Amino acid sequence: MSPSREEQALHQLQSQQSKLLDKIDELRAIGVGGLVELPQVIVCGNQSSGKSSVLEAISRVRFPAKSNVCTRFATEVILRRSPQPKIKVSIEPGESRTNEAERQKLREFAPQAFSSDGDLPKLIEQAKECMGISNEDTANSGFSDDVLKVAISGPDKPELTLVDLPGLYYSTSRDQGAKGIEIVRGLTEKYMKNTRTIILAVISAKTDYHLQEVLNMAERFDSKRERTLGIITQPDILEADSEEEGNYLRFMRNEKIHLRLGWHALRNRSFETRDISDDARDEREKTFFEQGRWASLSRDCVGVESLRRRLSSVLLQHVRRNLPSLIADIQDQIADRQRRLAKLGPARSTLQQQRGFLLDISSSFERITSQALNGMYADEFFGEFGDDTQDSQDFRRLRAVIRELNEYFADAMNARGSRRTVREFLGQVYDLDQEKKKMYMEDWSPEYITREALEKEIGEQARKNRGIELPGSANQLLVGSLFRDQSKPWEGLARLHLLNTWESVKYFVCLLLRHLTDEPTYTLLVGTVLVPQLERMKDGLLTKLGELTAYTKRGHPLPIGKSFLSKIQFARTNRQIAALKKGLGLSRPLFAPKDGSESFDADDLERAASELRSSSDQFAAAEIIDQMQAYYDTSIVTFVDNIATLAIENCLLGPLERIFTSQTVNNMDDQQIRELAEELPHVQHDRQRLVQELNKLQAGLDTFNIFSTESSSLQRPPMFAKPKPASAHPSLFQGLDPIALRKKLEPQSKCGYPDPC
């Protein structure tokens, strides 16, 4: 009789499941599991909770009977369906194995496959010796993070992979030291942390469940209880109709602790029945669950036969549900390896390769630096639009930083450029807290002086420094002296600004070079090529500052152009008008409307004008101040512009474009090329490791993409969809849901929890 269409579909579904799980096992074997989290099922619980019995019942393979043999390391049990029975044992080195010779020794442990499980205890003992584990080795904990892999295939095996973890324990003995407690706990937590791990939490009905910590541990890493399946063992120990039995029955109905995947119960072999066959064991289990209150539970949540089906279905759906995120994780890891490999550059064992490596770096450095100076932030180095991950000053965008620093400098020069600030009177109170928060203003302590006091001071100096000038004329040396006194802060502010700008440029250079190359090459290039040139550029900046401030320290003011004269005339006129208003007692403009309340006649005007007459010394002092201020206002603008252009642009930013170019590399001799670009041994090792990881990740991505593609179909976008015509030859899977198919061929679940799939 030929198989039905549904049976064919189920067989194909099982075949697909086998392929998918095989591929995951292959990826785990080549180390992809250490790079991304792969789906898996772990079996964990207290020692003597019946974990080994659960494993034996599922696999139908008798593991060593001694309780302390298979609890020293994680055991990965790979179950696959095949026509002929076969068992194969191997070892996957743990992360703590850093010695490559030891790791190779463990990988080479591959005894010949066998068909009888009678040889399994002997092979496990050999594996323990290979891992260096002894039952008596309590000083070194007697535990290992190596993984024993047992691949079991046969006609009656489910498509399943389980990881059996060492049992949790809390007290020490001659065989189990205190160090082992932490190692086992850490190993269990490591597997539970994997968000793609299904946790089989095994608790024994023989022990109060409050004393079995595995459920609390599982909740820490699976807070929503979405990937934990509870397994209750040894229910036959409970007295019939007892309160304790009722508690565990409430567990089974998902009433006491609710798990999305629900609960399952198994009856283990007892000491007296340890030698009975698997079929006899299953028959005794079936009989037990058909008696008493256990008979009220669905057959879907008791017994090993339903557990095999249930785990296979749960694992397959878990894998398929995690495929999109798993593929995304692998793609992220691939991008990370590719980026790190790009930083290392190609292998460079020859002088030509080494020079080419430096030429590539210098070419990118020159191109990106030009973009940064021109404010054309096109390269990925500058980040994306709206990137707020950096500080308010993103030093990658160098031109923006330079402009902001120049603006801060101009504001500071305007606010505190003069040594003393002239005010009409000193009664005003100024709030400087906000001003002092700005750059270059932190240590500002302003000094104020009134115009009247300054004129008196200058008048005294004018009398002491009289020369051959006519009465009422100012000695021009006093104008220069007052200007030099007022402009004393310029040099300090400009020096601070230039050093800040230079530090910003240096930081940009380091950021860019770190982006373009690996750490060893970065260190060599910065230390031997770039920093010396940056230091010379700083010296050039300070030399230029000395040139630009020289005229503020000596010599005479030499204003050029009409702006100086117009400023003096404007200041003189304002000063005379203010004095005239004061003499007339006017509070409003001098020429008020005719109907205004304030008026004056010719006598008033003559009297006020006579009060404008002052001594020649007073007139000279006022003229000196006016001339100095006019010259100061003109010079400070020129000085700020010169700092920005002649110093920063010419002495810093201009040379920056030529600091590390292709010509720089071409001018290097062979010895310097070798010193800068020759690969260190650890760099070669890093490249080999990254290439290996990249190959593993790419293999994983290719594998999962195949299954992801198989699970989806090419469909028109909804807006262009056409009515689908009825097919005369429907597909094998048309209208069939895999889980619905399983439900149709298997007993229906009546447990008190949602379908795990």
C-alpha positions as CSV (number, residue, x, y, z in Angstrom):
1,M,0.0,0.0,0.0
2,S,1.5,3.3,-1.1
3,P,1.9,6.0,1.6
4,S,-0.8,8.7,1.8
5,R,-0.1,12.3,0.9
6,E,0.0,13.3,4.5
7,E,2.5,10.6,5.4
8,Q,4.7,11.7,2.5
9,A,4.5,15.3,3.8
10,L,5.4,14.2,7.3
11,H,8.4,12.2,6.0
12,Q,9.6,15.2,4.0
13,L,9.1,17.4,7.1
14,Q,11.3,15.1,9.2
15,S,13.9,15.1,6.5
16,Q,14.0,18.9,6.4
17,Q,14.3,18.9,10.2
18,S,17.2,16.5,10.2
19,K,19.0,18.6,7.6
20,L,18.5,21.8,9.6
21,L,19.6,20.3,12.9
22,D,22.6,18.7,11.2
23,K,23.7,22.0,9.8
24,I,23.4,23.7,13.3
25,D,25.5,20.9,14.7
26,E,28.1,21.3,12.0
27,L,28.3,25.1,12.7
28,R,28.6,24.4,16.4
29,A,31.4,21.9,15.6
30,I,33.4,24.5,13.6
31,G,33.1,27.1,16.3
32,V,30.2,29.3,15.1
33,G,28.5,28.7,18.5
34,G,31.3,30.8,20.0
35,L,30.5,33.7,17.7
36,V,26.7,33.8,17.7
37,E,24.1,32.1,19.9
38,L,22.8,28.9,18.2
39,P,19.5,27.2,19.0
40,Q,19.9,24.3,21.4
41,V,18.1,22.3,24.1
42,I,19.9,21.9,27.5
43,V,19.0,19.4,30.3
44,C,19.8,20.8,33.7
45,G,18.9,20.1,37.3
46,N,20.2,19.0,40.7
47,Q,22.4,16.0,41.0
48,S,20.3,12.9,41.4
49,S,17.3,14.7,39.9
50,G,17.1,12.0,37.2
51,K,18.7,14.0,34.4
52,S,20.7,10.9,33.1
53,S,17.5,8.9,33.2
54,V,15.7,11.5,31.1
55,L,18.6,11.4,28.6
56,E,18.6,7.6,28.5
57,A,14.9,7.4,28.0
58,I,14.9,9.8,25.1
59,S,18.0,8.4,23.4
60,R,17.4,4.7,24.3
61,V,21.1,4.4,25.0
62,R,22.4,3.3,28.4
63,F,24.9,5.8,29.7
64,P,27.4,4.8,32.5
65,A,25.6,3.8,35.6
66,K,27.8,5.5,38.1
67,S,26.3,8.8,39.2
68,N,29.6,10.7,39.1
69,V,30.8,9.6,35.6
70,C,28.9,11.9,33.3
71,T,28.5,14.9,35.5
72,R,31.9,16.4,35.2
73,F,31.4,18.1,31.9
74,A,28.7,19.0,29.4
75,T,27.6,16.2,27.2
76,E,26.1,17.0,23.8
77,V,23.8,14.2,22.7
78,I,23.0,14.3,18.9
79,L,20.0,12.0,18.0
80,R,19.3,11.3,14.3
81,R,17.1,8.9,12.4
82,S,19.0,6.4,10.2
83,P,18.5,2.9,8.9
84,Q,21.4,1.4,10.9
85,P,22.3,2.1,14.5
86,K,25.6,3.9,15.1
87,I,27.3,5.7,18.0
88,K,30.2,8.1,17.7
89,V,32.1,10.0,20.4
90,S,34.2,13.1,20.1
91,I,35.4,16.1,22.2
92,E,35.0,19.8,21.5
93,P,37.6,21.8,23.4
94,G,36.3,24.4,25.8
95,E,37.2,28.1,25.9
96,S,39.5,27.7,28.8
97,R,41.8,25.5,26.7
98,T,44.2,28.1,25.5
99,N,47.1,25.7,24.7
100,E,46.8,24.8,21.0
101,A,48.5,21.5,21.4
102,E,46.0,20.4,24.0
103,R,43.1,21.6,21.8
104,Q,44.4,19.6,18.9
105,K,44.8,16.6,21.1
106,L,41.1,16.8,22.1
107,R,40.0,17.3,18.5
108,E,41.9,14.2,17.4
109,F,40.0,12.1,20.0
110,A,37.8,10.3,17.5
111,P,37.5,6.5,18.2
112,Q,35.9,4.3,15.6
113,A,32.1,4.4,15.5
114,F,30.3,1.5,17.0
115,S,26.7,0.1,17.0
116,S,26.3,-1.2,20.5
117,D,25.9,1.1,23.5
118,G,27.9,-1.4,25.6
119,D,31.1,0.3,24.6
120,L,29.9,3.7,25.5
121,P,31.1,3.7,29.2
122,K,34.6,2.7,28.2
123,L,34.8,5.4,25.6
124,I,33.5,8.0,28.0
125,E,36.3,7.0,30.4
126,Q,38.8,7.4,27.6
127,A,37.4,10.8,26.9
128,K,37.7,11.8,30.5
129,E,41.4,10.8,30.5
130,C,41.9,12.7,27.3
131,M,40.4,15.8,29.0
132,G,42.5,15.2,32.1
133,I,39.5,14.7,34.4
134,S,39.7,12.3,37.4
135,N,37.0,11.4,39.8
136,E,39.4,11.9,42.7
137,D,40.7,15.3,41.4
138,T,38.8,17.4,43.9
139,A,41.7,19.9,44.3
140,N,41.2,21.1,40.7
141,S,37.4,20.8,41.0
142,G,37.3,17.7,38.7
143,F,35.1,19.6,36.2
144,S,35.8,20.8,32.7
145,D,34.3,23.2,30.1
146,D,35.2,20.8,27.3
147,V,32.1,19.2,25.7
148,L,31.7,15.5,25.1
149,K,29.8,14.9,21.9
150,V,27.9,11.7,21.6
151,A,26.2,11.2,18.1
152,I,23.6,8.5,18.2
153,S,21.6,7.4,15.1
154,G,19.2,4.6,14.5
155,P,15.7,3.8,13.1
156,D,13.9,4.6,16.3
157,K,15.8,7.9,17.2
158,P,14.0,11.3,17.1
159,E,15.5,14.3,15.3
160,L,16.9,16.0,18.4
161,T,20.1,17.5,19.9
162,L,20.4,17.8,23.7
163,V,23.1,19.2,25.9
164,D,23.3,17.4,29.3
165,L,24.9,19.7,31.9
166,P,26.6,18.6,35.1
167,G,24.2,18.4,38.0
168,L,24.0,21.3,40.5
169,Y,25.1,20.5,44.0
170,Y,25.6,22.6,47.2
171,S,27.7,20.6,49.6
172,T,31.2,19.3,49.3
173,S,32.5,15.7,49.6
174,R,35.6,13.7,48.9
175,D,34.7,13.5,45.3
176,Q,33.3,17.0,44.8
177,G,35.1,20.1,46.0
178,A,33.9,23.6,46.7
179,K,35.4,24.9,43.5
180,G,33.2,22.6,41.5
181,I,30.1,24.2,42.9
182,E,30.9,27.5,41.2
183,I,32.1,25.9,38.0
184,V,28.9,23.8,37.5
185,R,26.8,26.8,38.4
186,G,28.7,29.1,36.0
187,L,28.5,26.5,33.2
188,T,24.7,26.1,33.7
189,E,24.2,29.9,33.7
190,K,26.4,30.3,30.6
191,Y,24.1,27.9,28.6
192,M,20.9,29.5,30.1
193,K,22.0,33.0,29.1
194,N,21.8,32.0,25.4
195,T,18.4,33.5,24.4
196,R,18.1,30.8,21.8
197,T,18.4,27.9,24.3
198,I,15.4,25.8,25.3
199,I,15.8,24.9,29.0
200,L,14.7,21.4,30.1
201,A,14.5,22.0,33.9
202,V,14.5,18.6,35.6
203,I,13.1,18.4,39.1
204,S,12.7,15.2,41.1
205,A,9.5,14.4,43.0
206,K,11.7,12.6,45.5
207,T,13.0,16.0,46.8
208,D,11.1,19.1,47.9
209,Y,10.9,21.4,44.8
210,H,11.7,24.4,47.0
211,L,15.2,22.9,47.4
212,Q,15.8,22.5,43.7
213,E,17.2,25.8,42.4
214,V,17.1,25.0,38.7
215,L,13.6,26.7,38.3
216,N,14.8,29.9,40.0
217,M,18.0,29.9,37.8
218,A,15.9,29.4,34.7
219,E,13.6,32.3,35.6
220,R,16.6,34.7,36.0
221,F,17.5,34.1,32.3
222,D,14.0,33.4,31.0
223,S,11.9,35.9,33.0
224,K,8.9,35.5,30.8
225,R,9.1,31.7,31.1
226,E,8.8,31.3,27.3
227,R,11.6,28.8,26.6
228,T,11.6,26.6,29.7
229,L,10.0,23.1,29.7
230,G,9.6,21.6,33.1
231,I,10.4,17.8,33.5
232,I,9.2,16.0,36.6
233,T,10.9,12.7,37.4
234,Q,10.3,9.9,39.8
235,P,6.6,10.6,40.3
236,D,6.2,6.9,41.5
237,I,8.0,7.9,44.7
238,L,5.0,10.0,45.8
239,E,2.3,8.4,47.9
240,A,-1.0,8.1,46.0
241,D,-3.6,10.8,46.8
242,S,-1.1,12.6,49.1
243,E,-0.8,16.4,49.3
244,E,2.6,16.2,47.8
245,E,1.3,14.3,44.8
246,G,-1.4,17.0,44.4
247,N,1.3,19.7,44.3
248,Y,3.1,18.0,41.4
249,L,-0.2,17.4,39.6
250,R,-0.8,21.2,39.8
251,F,2.7,21.6,38.3
252,M,1.6,19.3,35.4
253,R,-1.6,21.3,34.8
254,N,0.6,24.5,34.6
255,E,-1.2,25.9,37.7
256,K,1.6,26.2,40.2
257,I,4.4,27.7,38.0
258,H,3.2,28.6,34.5
259,L,5.5,27.8,31.7
260,R,4.6,28.6,28.0
261,L,6.1,25.2,27.0
262,G,4.4,23.5,29.9
263,W,5.4,20.5,31.9
264,H,6.1,16.8,31.3
265,A,6.4,13.8,33.6
266,L,8.6,10.7,33.3
267,R,8.9,7.5,35.4
268,N,12.5,6.6,35.8
269,R,14.0,3.2,36.3
270,S,14.5,2.3,39.9
271,F,17.5,0.6,41.3
272,E,15.7,-2.8,41.2
273,T,14.7,-2.3,37.5
274,R,18.0,-0.8,36.3
275,D,18.7,-3.7,34.0
276,I,15.3,-4.1,32.3
277,S,15.1,-3.4,28.6
278,D,14.0,-0.1,27.1
279,D,10.7,-1.6,25.9
280,A,10.0,-3.0,29.4
281,R,10.9,0.4,30.9
282,D,8.4,2.2,28.6
283,E,5.7,-0.3,29.3
284,R,6.1,0.1,33.1
285,E,5.9,3.9,32.6
286,K,2.8,3.6,30.5
287,T,1.1,1.4,33.1
288,F,2.0,3.9,35.9
289,F,0.5,6.9,34.2
290,E,-2.7,5.0,33.5
291,Q,-3.3,4.6,37.3
292,G,-4.6,6.9,40.0
293,R,-4.7,10.7,39.6
294,W,-2.0,10.6,36.9
295,A,-4.5,9.0,34.5
296,S,-6.4,12.3,34.4
297,L,-3.5,13.9,32.5
298,S,-3.2,14.0,28.8
299,R,-1.0,11.3,27.2
300,D,0.8,14.3,25.4
301,C,2.5,15.4,28.7
302,V,3.5,12.1,30.2
303,G,5.8,9.4,29.1
304,V,9.0,9.3,27.1
305,E,7.3,8.6,23.7
306,S,5.3,11.8,23.7
307,L,8.3,13.7,25.1
308,R,10.4,12.7,22.1
309,R,7.8,13.9,19.7
310,R,7.2,17.0,21.8
311,L,10.9,18.0,22.0
312,S,11.4,17.5,18.3
313,S,8.5,19.7,17.4
314,V,9.4,22.4,20.0
315,L,13.0,22.4,18.8
316,L,12.1,22.6,15.1
317,Q,9.7,25.5,15.6
318,H,12.1,27.2,18.0
319,V,14.8,27.1,15.3
320,R,12.5,28.3,12.5
321,R,11.2,31.1,14.8
322,N,14.8,32.2,15.5
323,L,16.1,32.0,11.9
324,P,15.5,35.7,11.0
325,S,17.2,37.0,14.1
326,L,19.9,34.4,13.8
327,I,20.7,35.4,10.3
328,A,20.8,39.1,11.3
329,D,23.2,38.3,14.1
330,I,25.5,36.4,11.8
331,Q,25.4,39.2,9.3
332,D,26.4,41.7,12.0
333,Q,29.3,39.4,13.0
334,I,30.4,39.1,9.4
335,A,30.3,42.9,9.0
336,D,32.4,43.3,12.1
337,R,35.0,40.7,10.9
338,Q,35.2,42.4,7.5
339,R,35.7,45.8,9.1
340,R,38.4,44.5,11.4
341,L,40.1,42.7,8.5
342,A,39.9,45.9,6.4
343,K,41.7,47.7,9.2
344,L,44.5,45.1,9.2
345,G,44.8,45.4,5.4
346,P,46.0,42.6,3.2
347,A,48.9,40.3,4.2
348,R,52.2,42.1,3.7
349,S,55.2,39.9,3.8
350,T,57.1,41.6,0.9
351,L,58.5,45.1,0.6
352,Q,56.1,45.8,-2.3
353,Q,53.1,44.7,-0.2
354,Q,54.2,46.8,2.7
355,R,54.7,50.0,0.6
356,G,51.3,49.4,-1.0
357,F,49.7,49.0,2.4
358,L,51.1,52.4,3.5
359,L,50.1,54.0,0.2
360,D,46.5,52.9,0.7
361,I,46.4,54.4,4.1
362,S,48.0,57.7,3.0
363,S,45.7,58.0,0.0
364,S,42.6,57.6,2.3
365,F,44.1,59.9,4.9
366,E,44.7,62.6,2.3
367,R,41.2,62.3,0.8
368,I,39.3,62.3,4.1
369,T,41.5,65.1,5.5
370,S,40.7,67.2,2.5
371,Q,36.9,66.5,3.0
372,A,37.2,67.5,6.7
373,L,39.0,70.8,5.9
374,N,36.5,71.7,3.2
375,G,33.5,70.7,5.3
376,M,32.4,68.1,2.8
377,Y,31.7,65.2,5.2
378,A,31.0,62.5,2.6
379,D,33.1,59.6,3.9
380,E,31.7,57.0,6.4
381,F,34.4,58.2,8.9
382,F,32.3,61.3,9.6
383,G,29.2,59.3,10.7
384,E,25.7,59.7,9.4
385,F,23.4,62.7,9.3
386,G,21.9,63.4,12.7
387,D,24.6,61.2,14.5
388,D,24.3,62.3,18.1
389,T,26.5,59.5,19.5
390,Q,29.5,61.9,19.8
391,D,30.0,64.9,22.1
392,S,28.6,68.3,21.1
393,Q,32.0,68.9,19.4
394,D,32.5,66.1,16.9
395,F,36.2,66.3,16.2
396,R,35.8,64.2,13.1
397,R,34.1,67.2,11.4
398,L,37.2,69.3,11.7
399,R,36.1,72.4,9.8
400,A,33.0,72.8,12.0
401,V,35.2,72.5,15.1
402,I,37.7,75.1,13.8
403,R,34.9,77.6,13.0
404,E,33.4,77.1,16.4
405,L,36.7,77.7,18.2
406,N,37.3,80.9,16.1
407,E,33.9,82.2,17.1
408,Y,34.6,81.5,20.7
409,F,38.0,83.3,20.3
410,A,36.4,86.4,18.6
411,D,33.8,86.6,21.4
412,A,36.4,86.4,24.1
413,M,38.6,89.0,22.4
414,N,35.6,91.3,22.2
415,A,34.7,90.7,25.9
416,R,38.1,90.6,27.6
417,G,40.6,91.7,25.0
418,S,41.3,95.1,26.8
419,R,43.1,95.0,30.1
420,R,40.6,97.6,31.6
421,T,37.0,98.2,30.5
422,V,36.0,101.9,30.4
423,R,32.6,102.7,31.8
424,E,30.7,106.0,32.3
425,F,30.2,105.1,36.0
426,L,30.9,102.0,38.2
427,G,27.5,101.7,39.8
428,Q,26.3,99.1,37.3
429,V,26.3,95.4,38.4
430,Y,27.1,92.9,35.7
431,D,26.1,89.2,35.8
432,L,29.2,87.3,34.6
433,D,28.2,83.7,35.4
434,Q,26.9,83.0,31.9
435,E,29.9,84.7,30.3
436,K,32.3,82.6,32.3
437,K,30.7,79.4,31.1
438,K,32.0,80.1,27.6
439,M,35.3,79.0,26.2
440,Y,38.3,81.2,27.0
441,M,36.2,83.0,29.7
442,E,36.6,80.7,32.6
443,D,39.3,82.6,34.5
444,W,38.1,86.1,33.5
445,S,38.2,88.7,36.3
446,P,37.3,92.0,34.6
447,E,38.8,95.3,35.7
448,Y,36.6,98.5,35.3
449,I,37.6,102.2,35.2
450,T,35.5,105.3,34.5
451,R,36.3,107.6,31.7
452,E,36.9,110.5,34.1
453,A,39.4,108.5,36.1
454,L,41.2,107.4,33.0
455,E,41.4,111.0,31.7
456,K,42.9,112.1,35.0
457,E,45.4,109.2,34.9
458,I,46.4,110.1,31.3
459,G,46.5,113.8,32.2
460,E,49.1,113.1,34.8
461,Q,51.1,111.0,32.4
462,A,50.8,113.7,29.7
463,R,52.3,116.3,32.1
464,K,55.2,114.0,32.9
465,N,55.8,113.1,29.3
466,R,55.6,116.5,27.6
467,G,57.7,116.9,24.5
468,I,57.9,119.4,21.7
469,E,54.3,119.1,20.8
470,L,52.1,122.3,20.8
471,P,49.9,123.0,23.8
472,G,46.7,121.0,23.7
473,S,48.3,118.3,21.5
474,A,48.8,114.7,22.6
475,N,52.2,113.1,22.8
476,Q,51.9,110.2,20.4
477,L,54.1,108.0,22.5
478,L,51.3,108.0,25.1
479,V,48.9,106.8,22.6
480,G,51.1,103.8,21.8
481,S,51.8,103.2,25.5
482,L,48.1,103.2,26.4
483,F,47.3,100.9,23.5
484,R,50.0,98.4,24.5
485,D,48.7,98.4,28.1
486,Q,45.1,97.8,26.9
487,S,46.1,95.0,24.5
488,K,48.1,93.0,26.9
489,P,45.5,90.1,27.1
490,W,45.7,89.5,23.3
491,E,48.8,87.3,23.3
492,G,47.6,85.0,26.1
493,L,44.2,84.6,24.6
494,A,45.6,84.0,21.1
495,R,48.1,81.5,22.5
496,L,45.4,79.5,24.3
497,H,43.3,79.5,21.1
498,L,46.1,78.3,18.9
499,L,47.0,75.5,21.3
500,N,43.3,74.4,21.5
501,T,43.1,74.5,17.8
502,W,46.3,72.5,17.4
503,E,45.0,69.9,20.0
504,S,41.8,69.6,18.0
505,V,43.8,68.9,14.8
506,K,46.0,66.4,16.6
507,Y,42.9,64.6,18.0
508,F,41.3,64.5,14.5
509,V,44.5,63.0,13.0
510,C,44.5,60.3,15.7
511,L,40.8,59.5,15.1
512,L,41.2,59.3,11.4
513,L,44.3,57.1,11.5
514,R,42.7,54.8,14.1
515,H,39.8,54.5,11.7
516,L,42.1,53.6,8.8
517,T,44.4,51.0,10.2
518,D,45.1,48.5,13.0
519,E,46.5,49.4,16.4
520,P,50.2,48.5,15.9
521,T,50.4,50.4,12.6
522,Y,48.5,53.3,14.1
523,T,51.0,53.5,17.0
524,L,54.0,53.4,14.7
525,L,52.7,56.0,12.3
526,V,51.6,58.4,15.0
527,G,54.8,58.1,16.9
528,T,57.3,58.3,14.1
529,V,55.6,60.2,11.2
530,L,52.7,62.3,12.3
531,V,53.5,63.6,15.8
532,P,56.9,65.0,14.8
533,Q,55.3,66.9,12.0
534,L,52.4,68.1,14.3
535,E,55.0,69.4,16.7
536,R,56.7,71.3,14.0
537,M,53.4,72.8,13.0
538,K,52.8,73.8,16.6
539,D,56.2,75.5,16.7
540,G,55.3,77.3,13.5
541,L,52.0,78.5,15.0
542,L,53.7,80.0,18.1
543,T,56.3,81.6,15.9
544,K,53.6,83.2,13.8
545,L,51.9,84.4,17.0
546,G,55.1,86.1,18.0
547,E,55.2,87.9,14.7
548,L,51.5,89.0,14.9
549,T,51.9,90.4,18.5
550,A,55.3,92.0,18.0
551,Y,53.8,95.4,17.0
552,T,51.6,95.4,20.1
553,K,54.7,95.3,22.3
554,R,56.9,98.0,20.6
555,G,56.8,100.6,17.9
556,H,54.2,103.3,17.2
557,P,50.6,103.0,16.1
558,L,50.5,103.4,12.3
559,P,46.8,103.5,11.3
560,I,46.1,103.3,7.6
561,G,43.0,104.5,5.8
562,K,40.2,106.9,6.6
563,S,38.4,104.7,9.2
564,F,40.8,105.8,11.9
565,L,40.1,109.5,11.3
566,S,36.4,108.9,11.1
567,K,36.4,107.0,14.4
568,I,38.3,109.9,16.1
569,Q,36.0,112.5,14.7
570,F,33.0,110.5,15.8
571,A,34.3,110.0,19.3
572,R,35.3,113.7,19.6
573,T,31.9,114.9,18.4
574,N,30.1,112.5,20.8
575,R,32.2,113.7,23.7
576,Q,31.5,117.4,23.0
577,I,27.8,116.8,22.5
578,A,27.6,115.0,25.8
579,A,29.4,117.8,27.6
580,L,27.1,120.4,25.9
581,K,24.0,118.5,27.0
582,K,25.4,118.3,30.5
583,G,26.0,122.1,30.5
584,L,22.5,122.8,29.3
585,G,21.0,120.4,31.8
586,L,19.2,118.5,29.0
587,S,18.1,114.9,29.4
588,R,16.8,114.6,25.8
589,P,18.5,115.1,22.5
590,L,20.1,118.5,21.9
591,F,17.6,119.6,19.3
592,A,14.2,118.8,20.8
593,P,10.8,119.6,19.2
594,K,9.7,123.2,19.6
595,D,6.8,122.2,21.8
596,G,9.1,120.3,24.2
597,S,9.1,121.2,27.9
598,E,12.9,121.9,27.8
599,S,14.2,125.0,26.1
600,F,17.3,127.3,26.1
601,D,18.2,130.7,24.7
602,A,21.5,132.1,23.3
603,D,22.8,133.0,26.7
604,D,22.3,129.5,27.9
605,L,24.1,128.2,24.9
606,E,27.0,130.6,25.4
607,R,27.3,129.6,29.0
608,A,27.3,125.9,28.2
609,A,29.9,126.4,25.5
610,S,32.1,128.2,27.9
611,E,32.1,125.2,30.2
612,L,33.5,123.1,27.3
613,R,36.7,125.1,27.6
614,S,39.2,122.9,29.4
615,S,42.9,123.0,30.2
616,S,45.3,121.9,27.5
617,D,46.2,118.8,29.7
618,Q,42.5,117.7,29.9
619,F,42.0,118.2,26.2
620,A,45.2,116.2,25.5
621,A,44.1,113.4,27.8
622,A,40.7,113.1,26.1
623,E,42.4,113.1,22.7
624,I,44.8,110.4,23.7
625,I,42.0,108.2,24.9
626,D,40.0,108.8,21.7
627,Q,42.9,108.1,19.4
628,M,43.9,104.9,21.4
629,Q,40.3,103.6,21.3
630,A,40.0,104.2,17.6
631,Y,43.3,102.5,16.9
632,Y,42.3,99.6,19.3
633,D,39.0,99.1,17.6
634,T,40.6,98.9,14.2
635,S,43.6,96.7,15.3
636,I,41.6,94.1,17.2
637,V,39.6,93.1,14.2
638,T,42.7,92.8,12.1
639,F,44.4,90.8,14.9
640,V,41.5,88.3,15.2
641,D,41.4,87.9,11.4
642,N,45.2,87.4,11.3
643,I,45.1,84.7,13.9
644,A,42.4,82.8,12.0
645,T,44.1,83.2,8.5
646,L,47.8,83.8,8.8
647,A,48.3,81.5,11.8
648,I,45.6,78.8,11.8
649,E,45.0,78.5,8.0
650,N,48.5,79.1,6.8
651,C,50.6,77.4,9.5
652,L,48.3,74.6,10.7
653,L,45.5,73.6,8.3
654,G,47.4,74.2,5.1
655,P,50.3,71.9,6.2
656,L,47.8,69.4,7.5
657,E,46.7,68.4,4.0
658,R,50.4,67.5,3.3
659,I,51.2,65.8,6.6
660,F,50.8,62.2,5.3
661,T,50.3,61.8,1.5
662,S,51.3,59.3,-1.1
663,Q,54.4,61.4,-1.7
664,T,55.3,61.0,2.0
665,V,55.3,57.2,1.5
666,N,57.2,57.4,-1.7
667,N,60.0,59.4,0.0
668,M,60.5,56.7,2.7
669,D,63.4,54.4,2.3
670,D,63.0,50.6,2.4
671,Q,64.1,50.3,6.0
672,Q,61.5,52.8,7.2
673,I,58.8,51.1,5.2
674,R,59.6,47.8,6.9
675,E,59.6,49.3,10.3
676,L,56.2,50.9,9.8
677,A,54.4,48.2,7.8
678,E,56.0,44.9,8.6
679,E,53.5,42.6,10.3
680,L,54.1,41.5,13.8
681,P,53.4,37.9,14.7
682,H,50.3,38.7,16.7
683,V,48.9,40.7,13.8
684,Q,49.4,37.7,11.5
685,H,47.6,35.5,14.1
686,D,44.8,38.0,14.4
687,R,44.3,38.0,10.6
688,Q,44.3,34.2,10.4
689,R,41.8,34.1,13.3
690,L,39.5,36.7,11.7
691,V,39.6,34.9,8.3
692,Q,38.7,31.6,10.0
693,E,35.9,33.2,11.9
694,L,34.6,34.9,8.8
695,N,34.6,31.7,6.8
696,K,32.7,30.0,9.6
697,L,30.2,32.8,9.8
698,Q,29.8,32.8,6.0
699,A,29.2,29.1,6.0
700,G,26.5,29.5,8.7
701,L,24.9,32.4,6.8
702,D,24.8,30.4,3.6
703,T,23.2,27.4,5.4
704,F,20.5,29.4,7.2
705,N,19.8,31.5,4.1
706,I,19.0,28.2,2.3
707,F,16.4,27.2,5.0
708,S,15.1,30.7,5.3
709,T,14.5,30.8,1.5
710,E,12.9,27.3,1.6
711,S,10.5,28.5,4.3
712,S,9.3,31.5,2.3
713,S,8.1,31.8,-1.2
714,L,8.3,34.4,-4.0
715,Q,5.1,36.3,-3.9
716,R,3.8,39.4,-5.7
717,P,3.6,42.5,-3.6
718,P,0.0,42.8,-2.3
719,M,-0.9,45.8,-4.5
720,F,-0.1,43.8,-7.7
721,A,-1.5,40.5,-6.6
722,K,-3.7,38.6,-9.1
723,P,-6.3,36.0,-8.3
724,K,-4.6,32.6,-8.1
725,P,-6.1,30.1,-10.5
726,A,-7.0,26.6,-9.2
727,S,-4.2,24.1,-9.9
728,A,-5.0,20.8,-11.5
729,H,-2.0,19.3,-9.7
730,P,-1.7,20.7,-6.2
731,S,1.6,20.7,-4.5
732,L,2.4,18.1,-1.9
733,F,2.3,20.7,0.8
734,Q,-0.5,22.8,-0.6
735,G,-2.9,23.6,2.3
736,L,-0.9,21.6,4.8
737,D,0.6,23.2,7.9
738,P,3.4,21.1,9.4
739,I,2.2,21.4,13.0
740,A,-1.3,20.7,12.0
741,L,-0.1,17.7,10.1
742,R,1.7,16.4,13.2
743,K,-1.5,16.9,15.2
744,K,-3.4,15.0,12.7
745,L,-1.1,12.0,12.9
746,E,-0.4,12.1,16.6
747,P,-2.6,12.1,19.7
748,Q,-4.2,15.4,20.5
749,S,-2.9,17.4,23.4
750,K,-5.2,17.9,26.4
751,C,-2.7,19.4,28.8
752,G,-3.6,22.6,30.7
753,Y,-1.2,24.8,28.7
754,P,-1.0,26.2,25.2
755,D,0.4,24.2,22.4
756,P,4.2,24.7,22.7
757,C,4.5,25.4,19.0
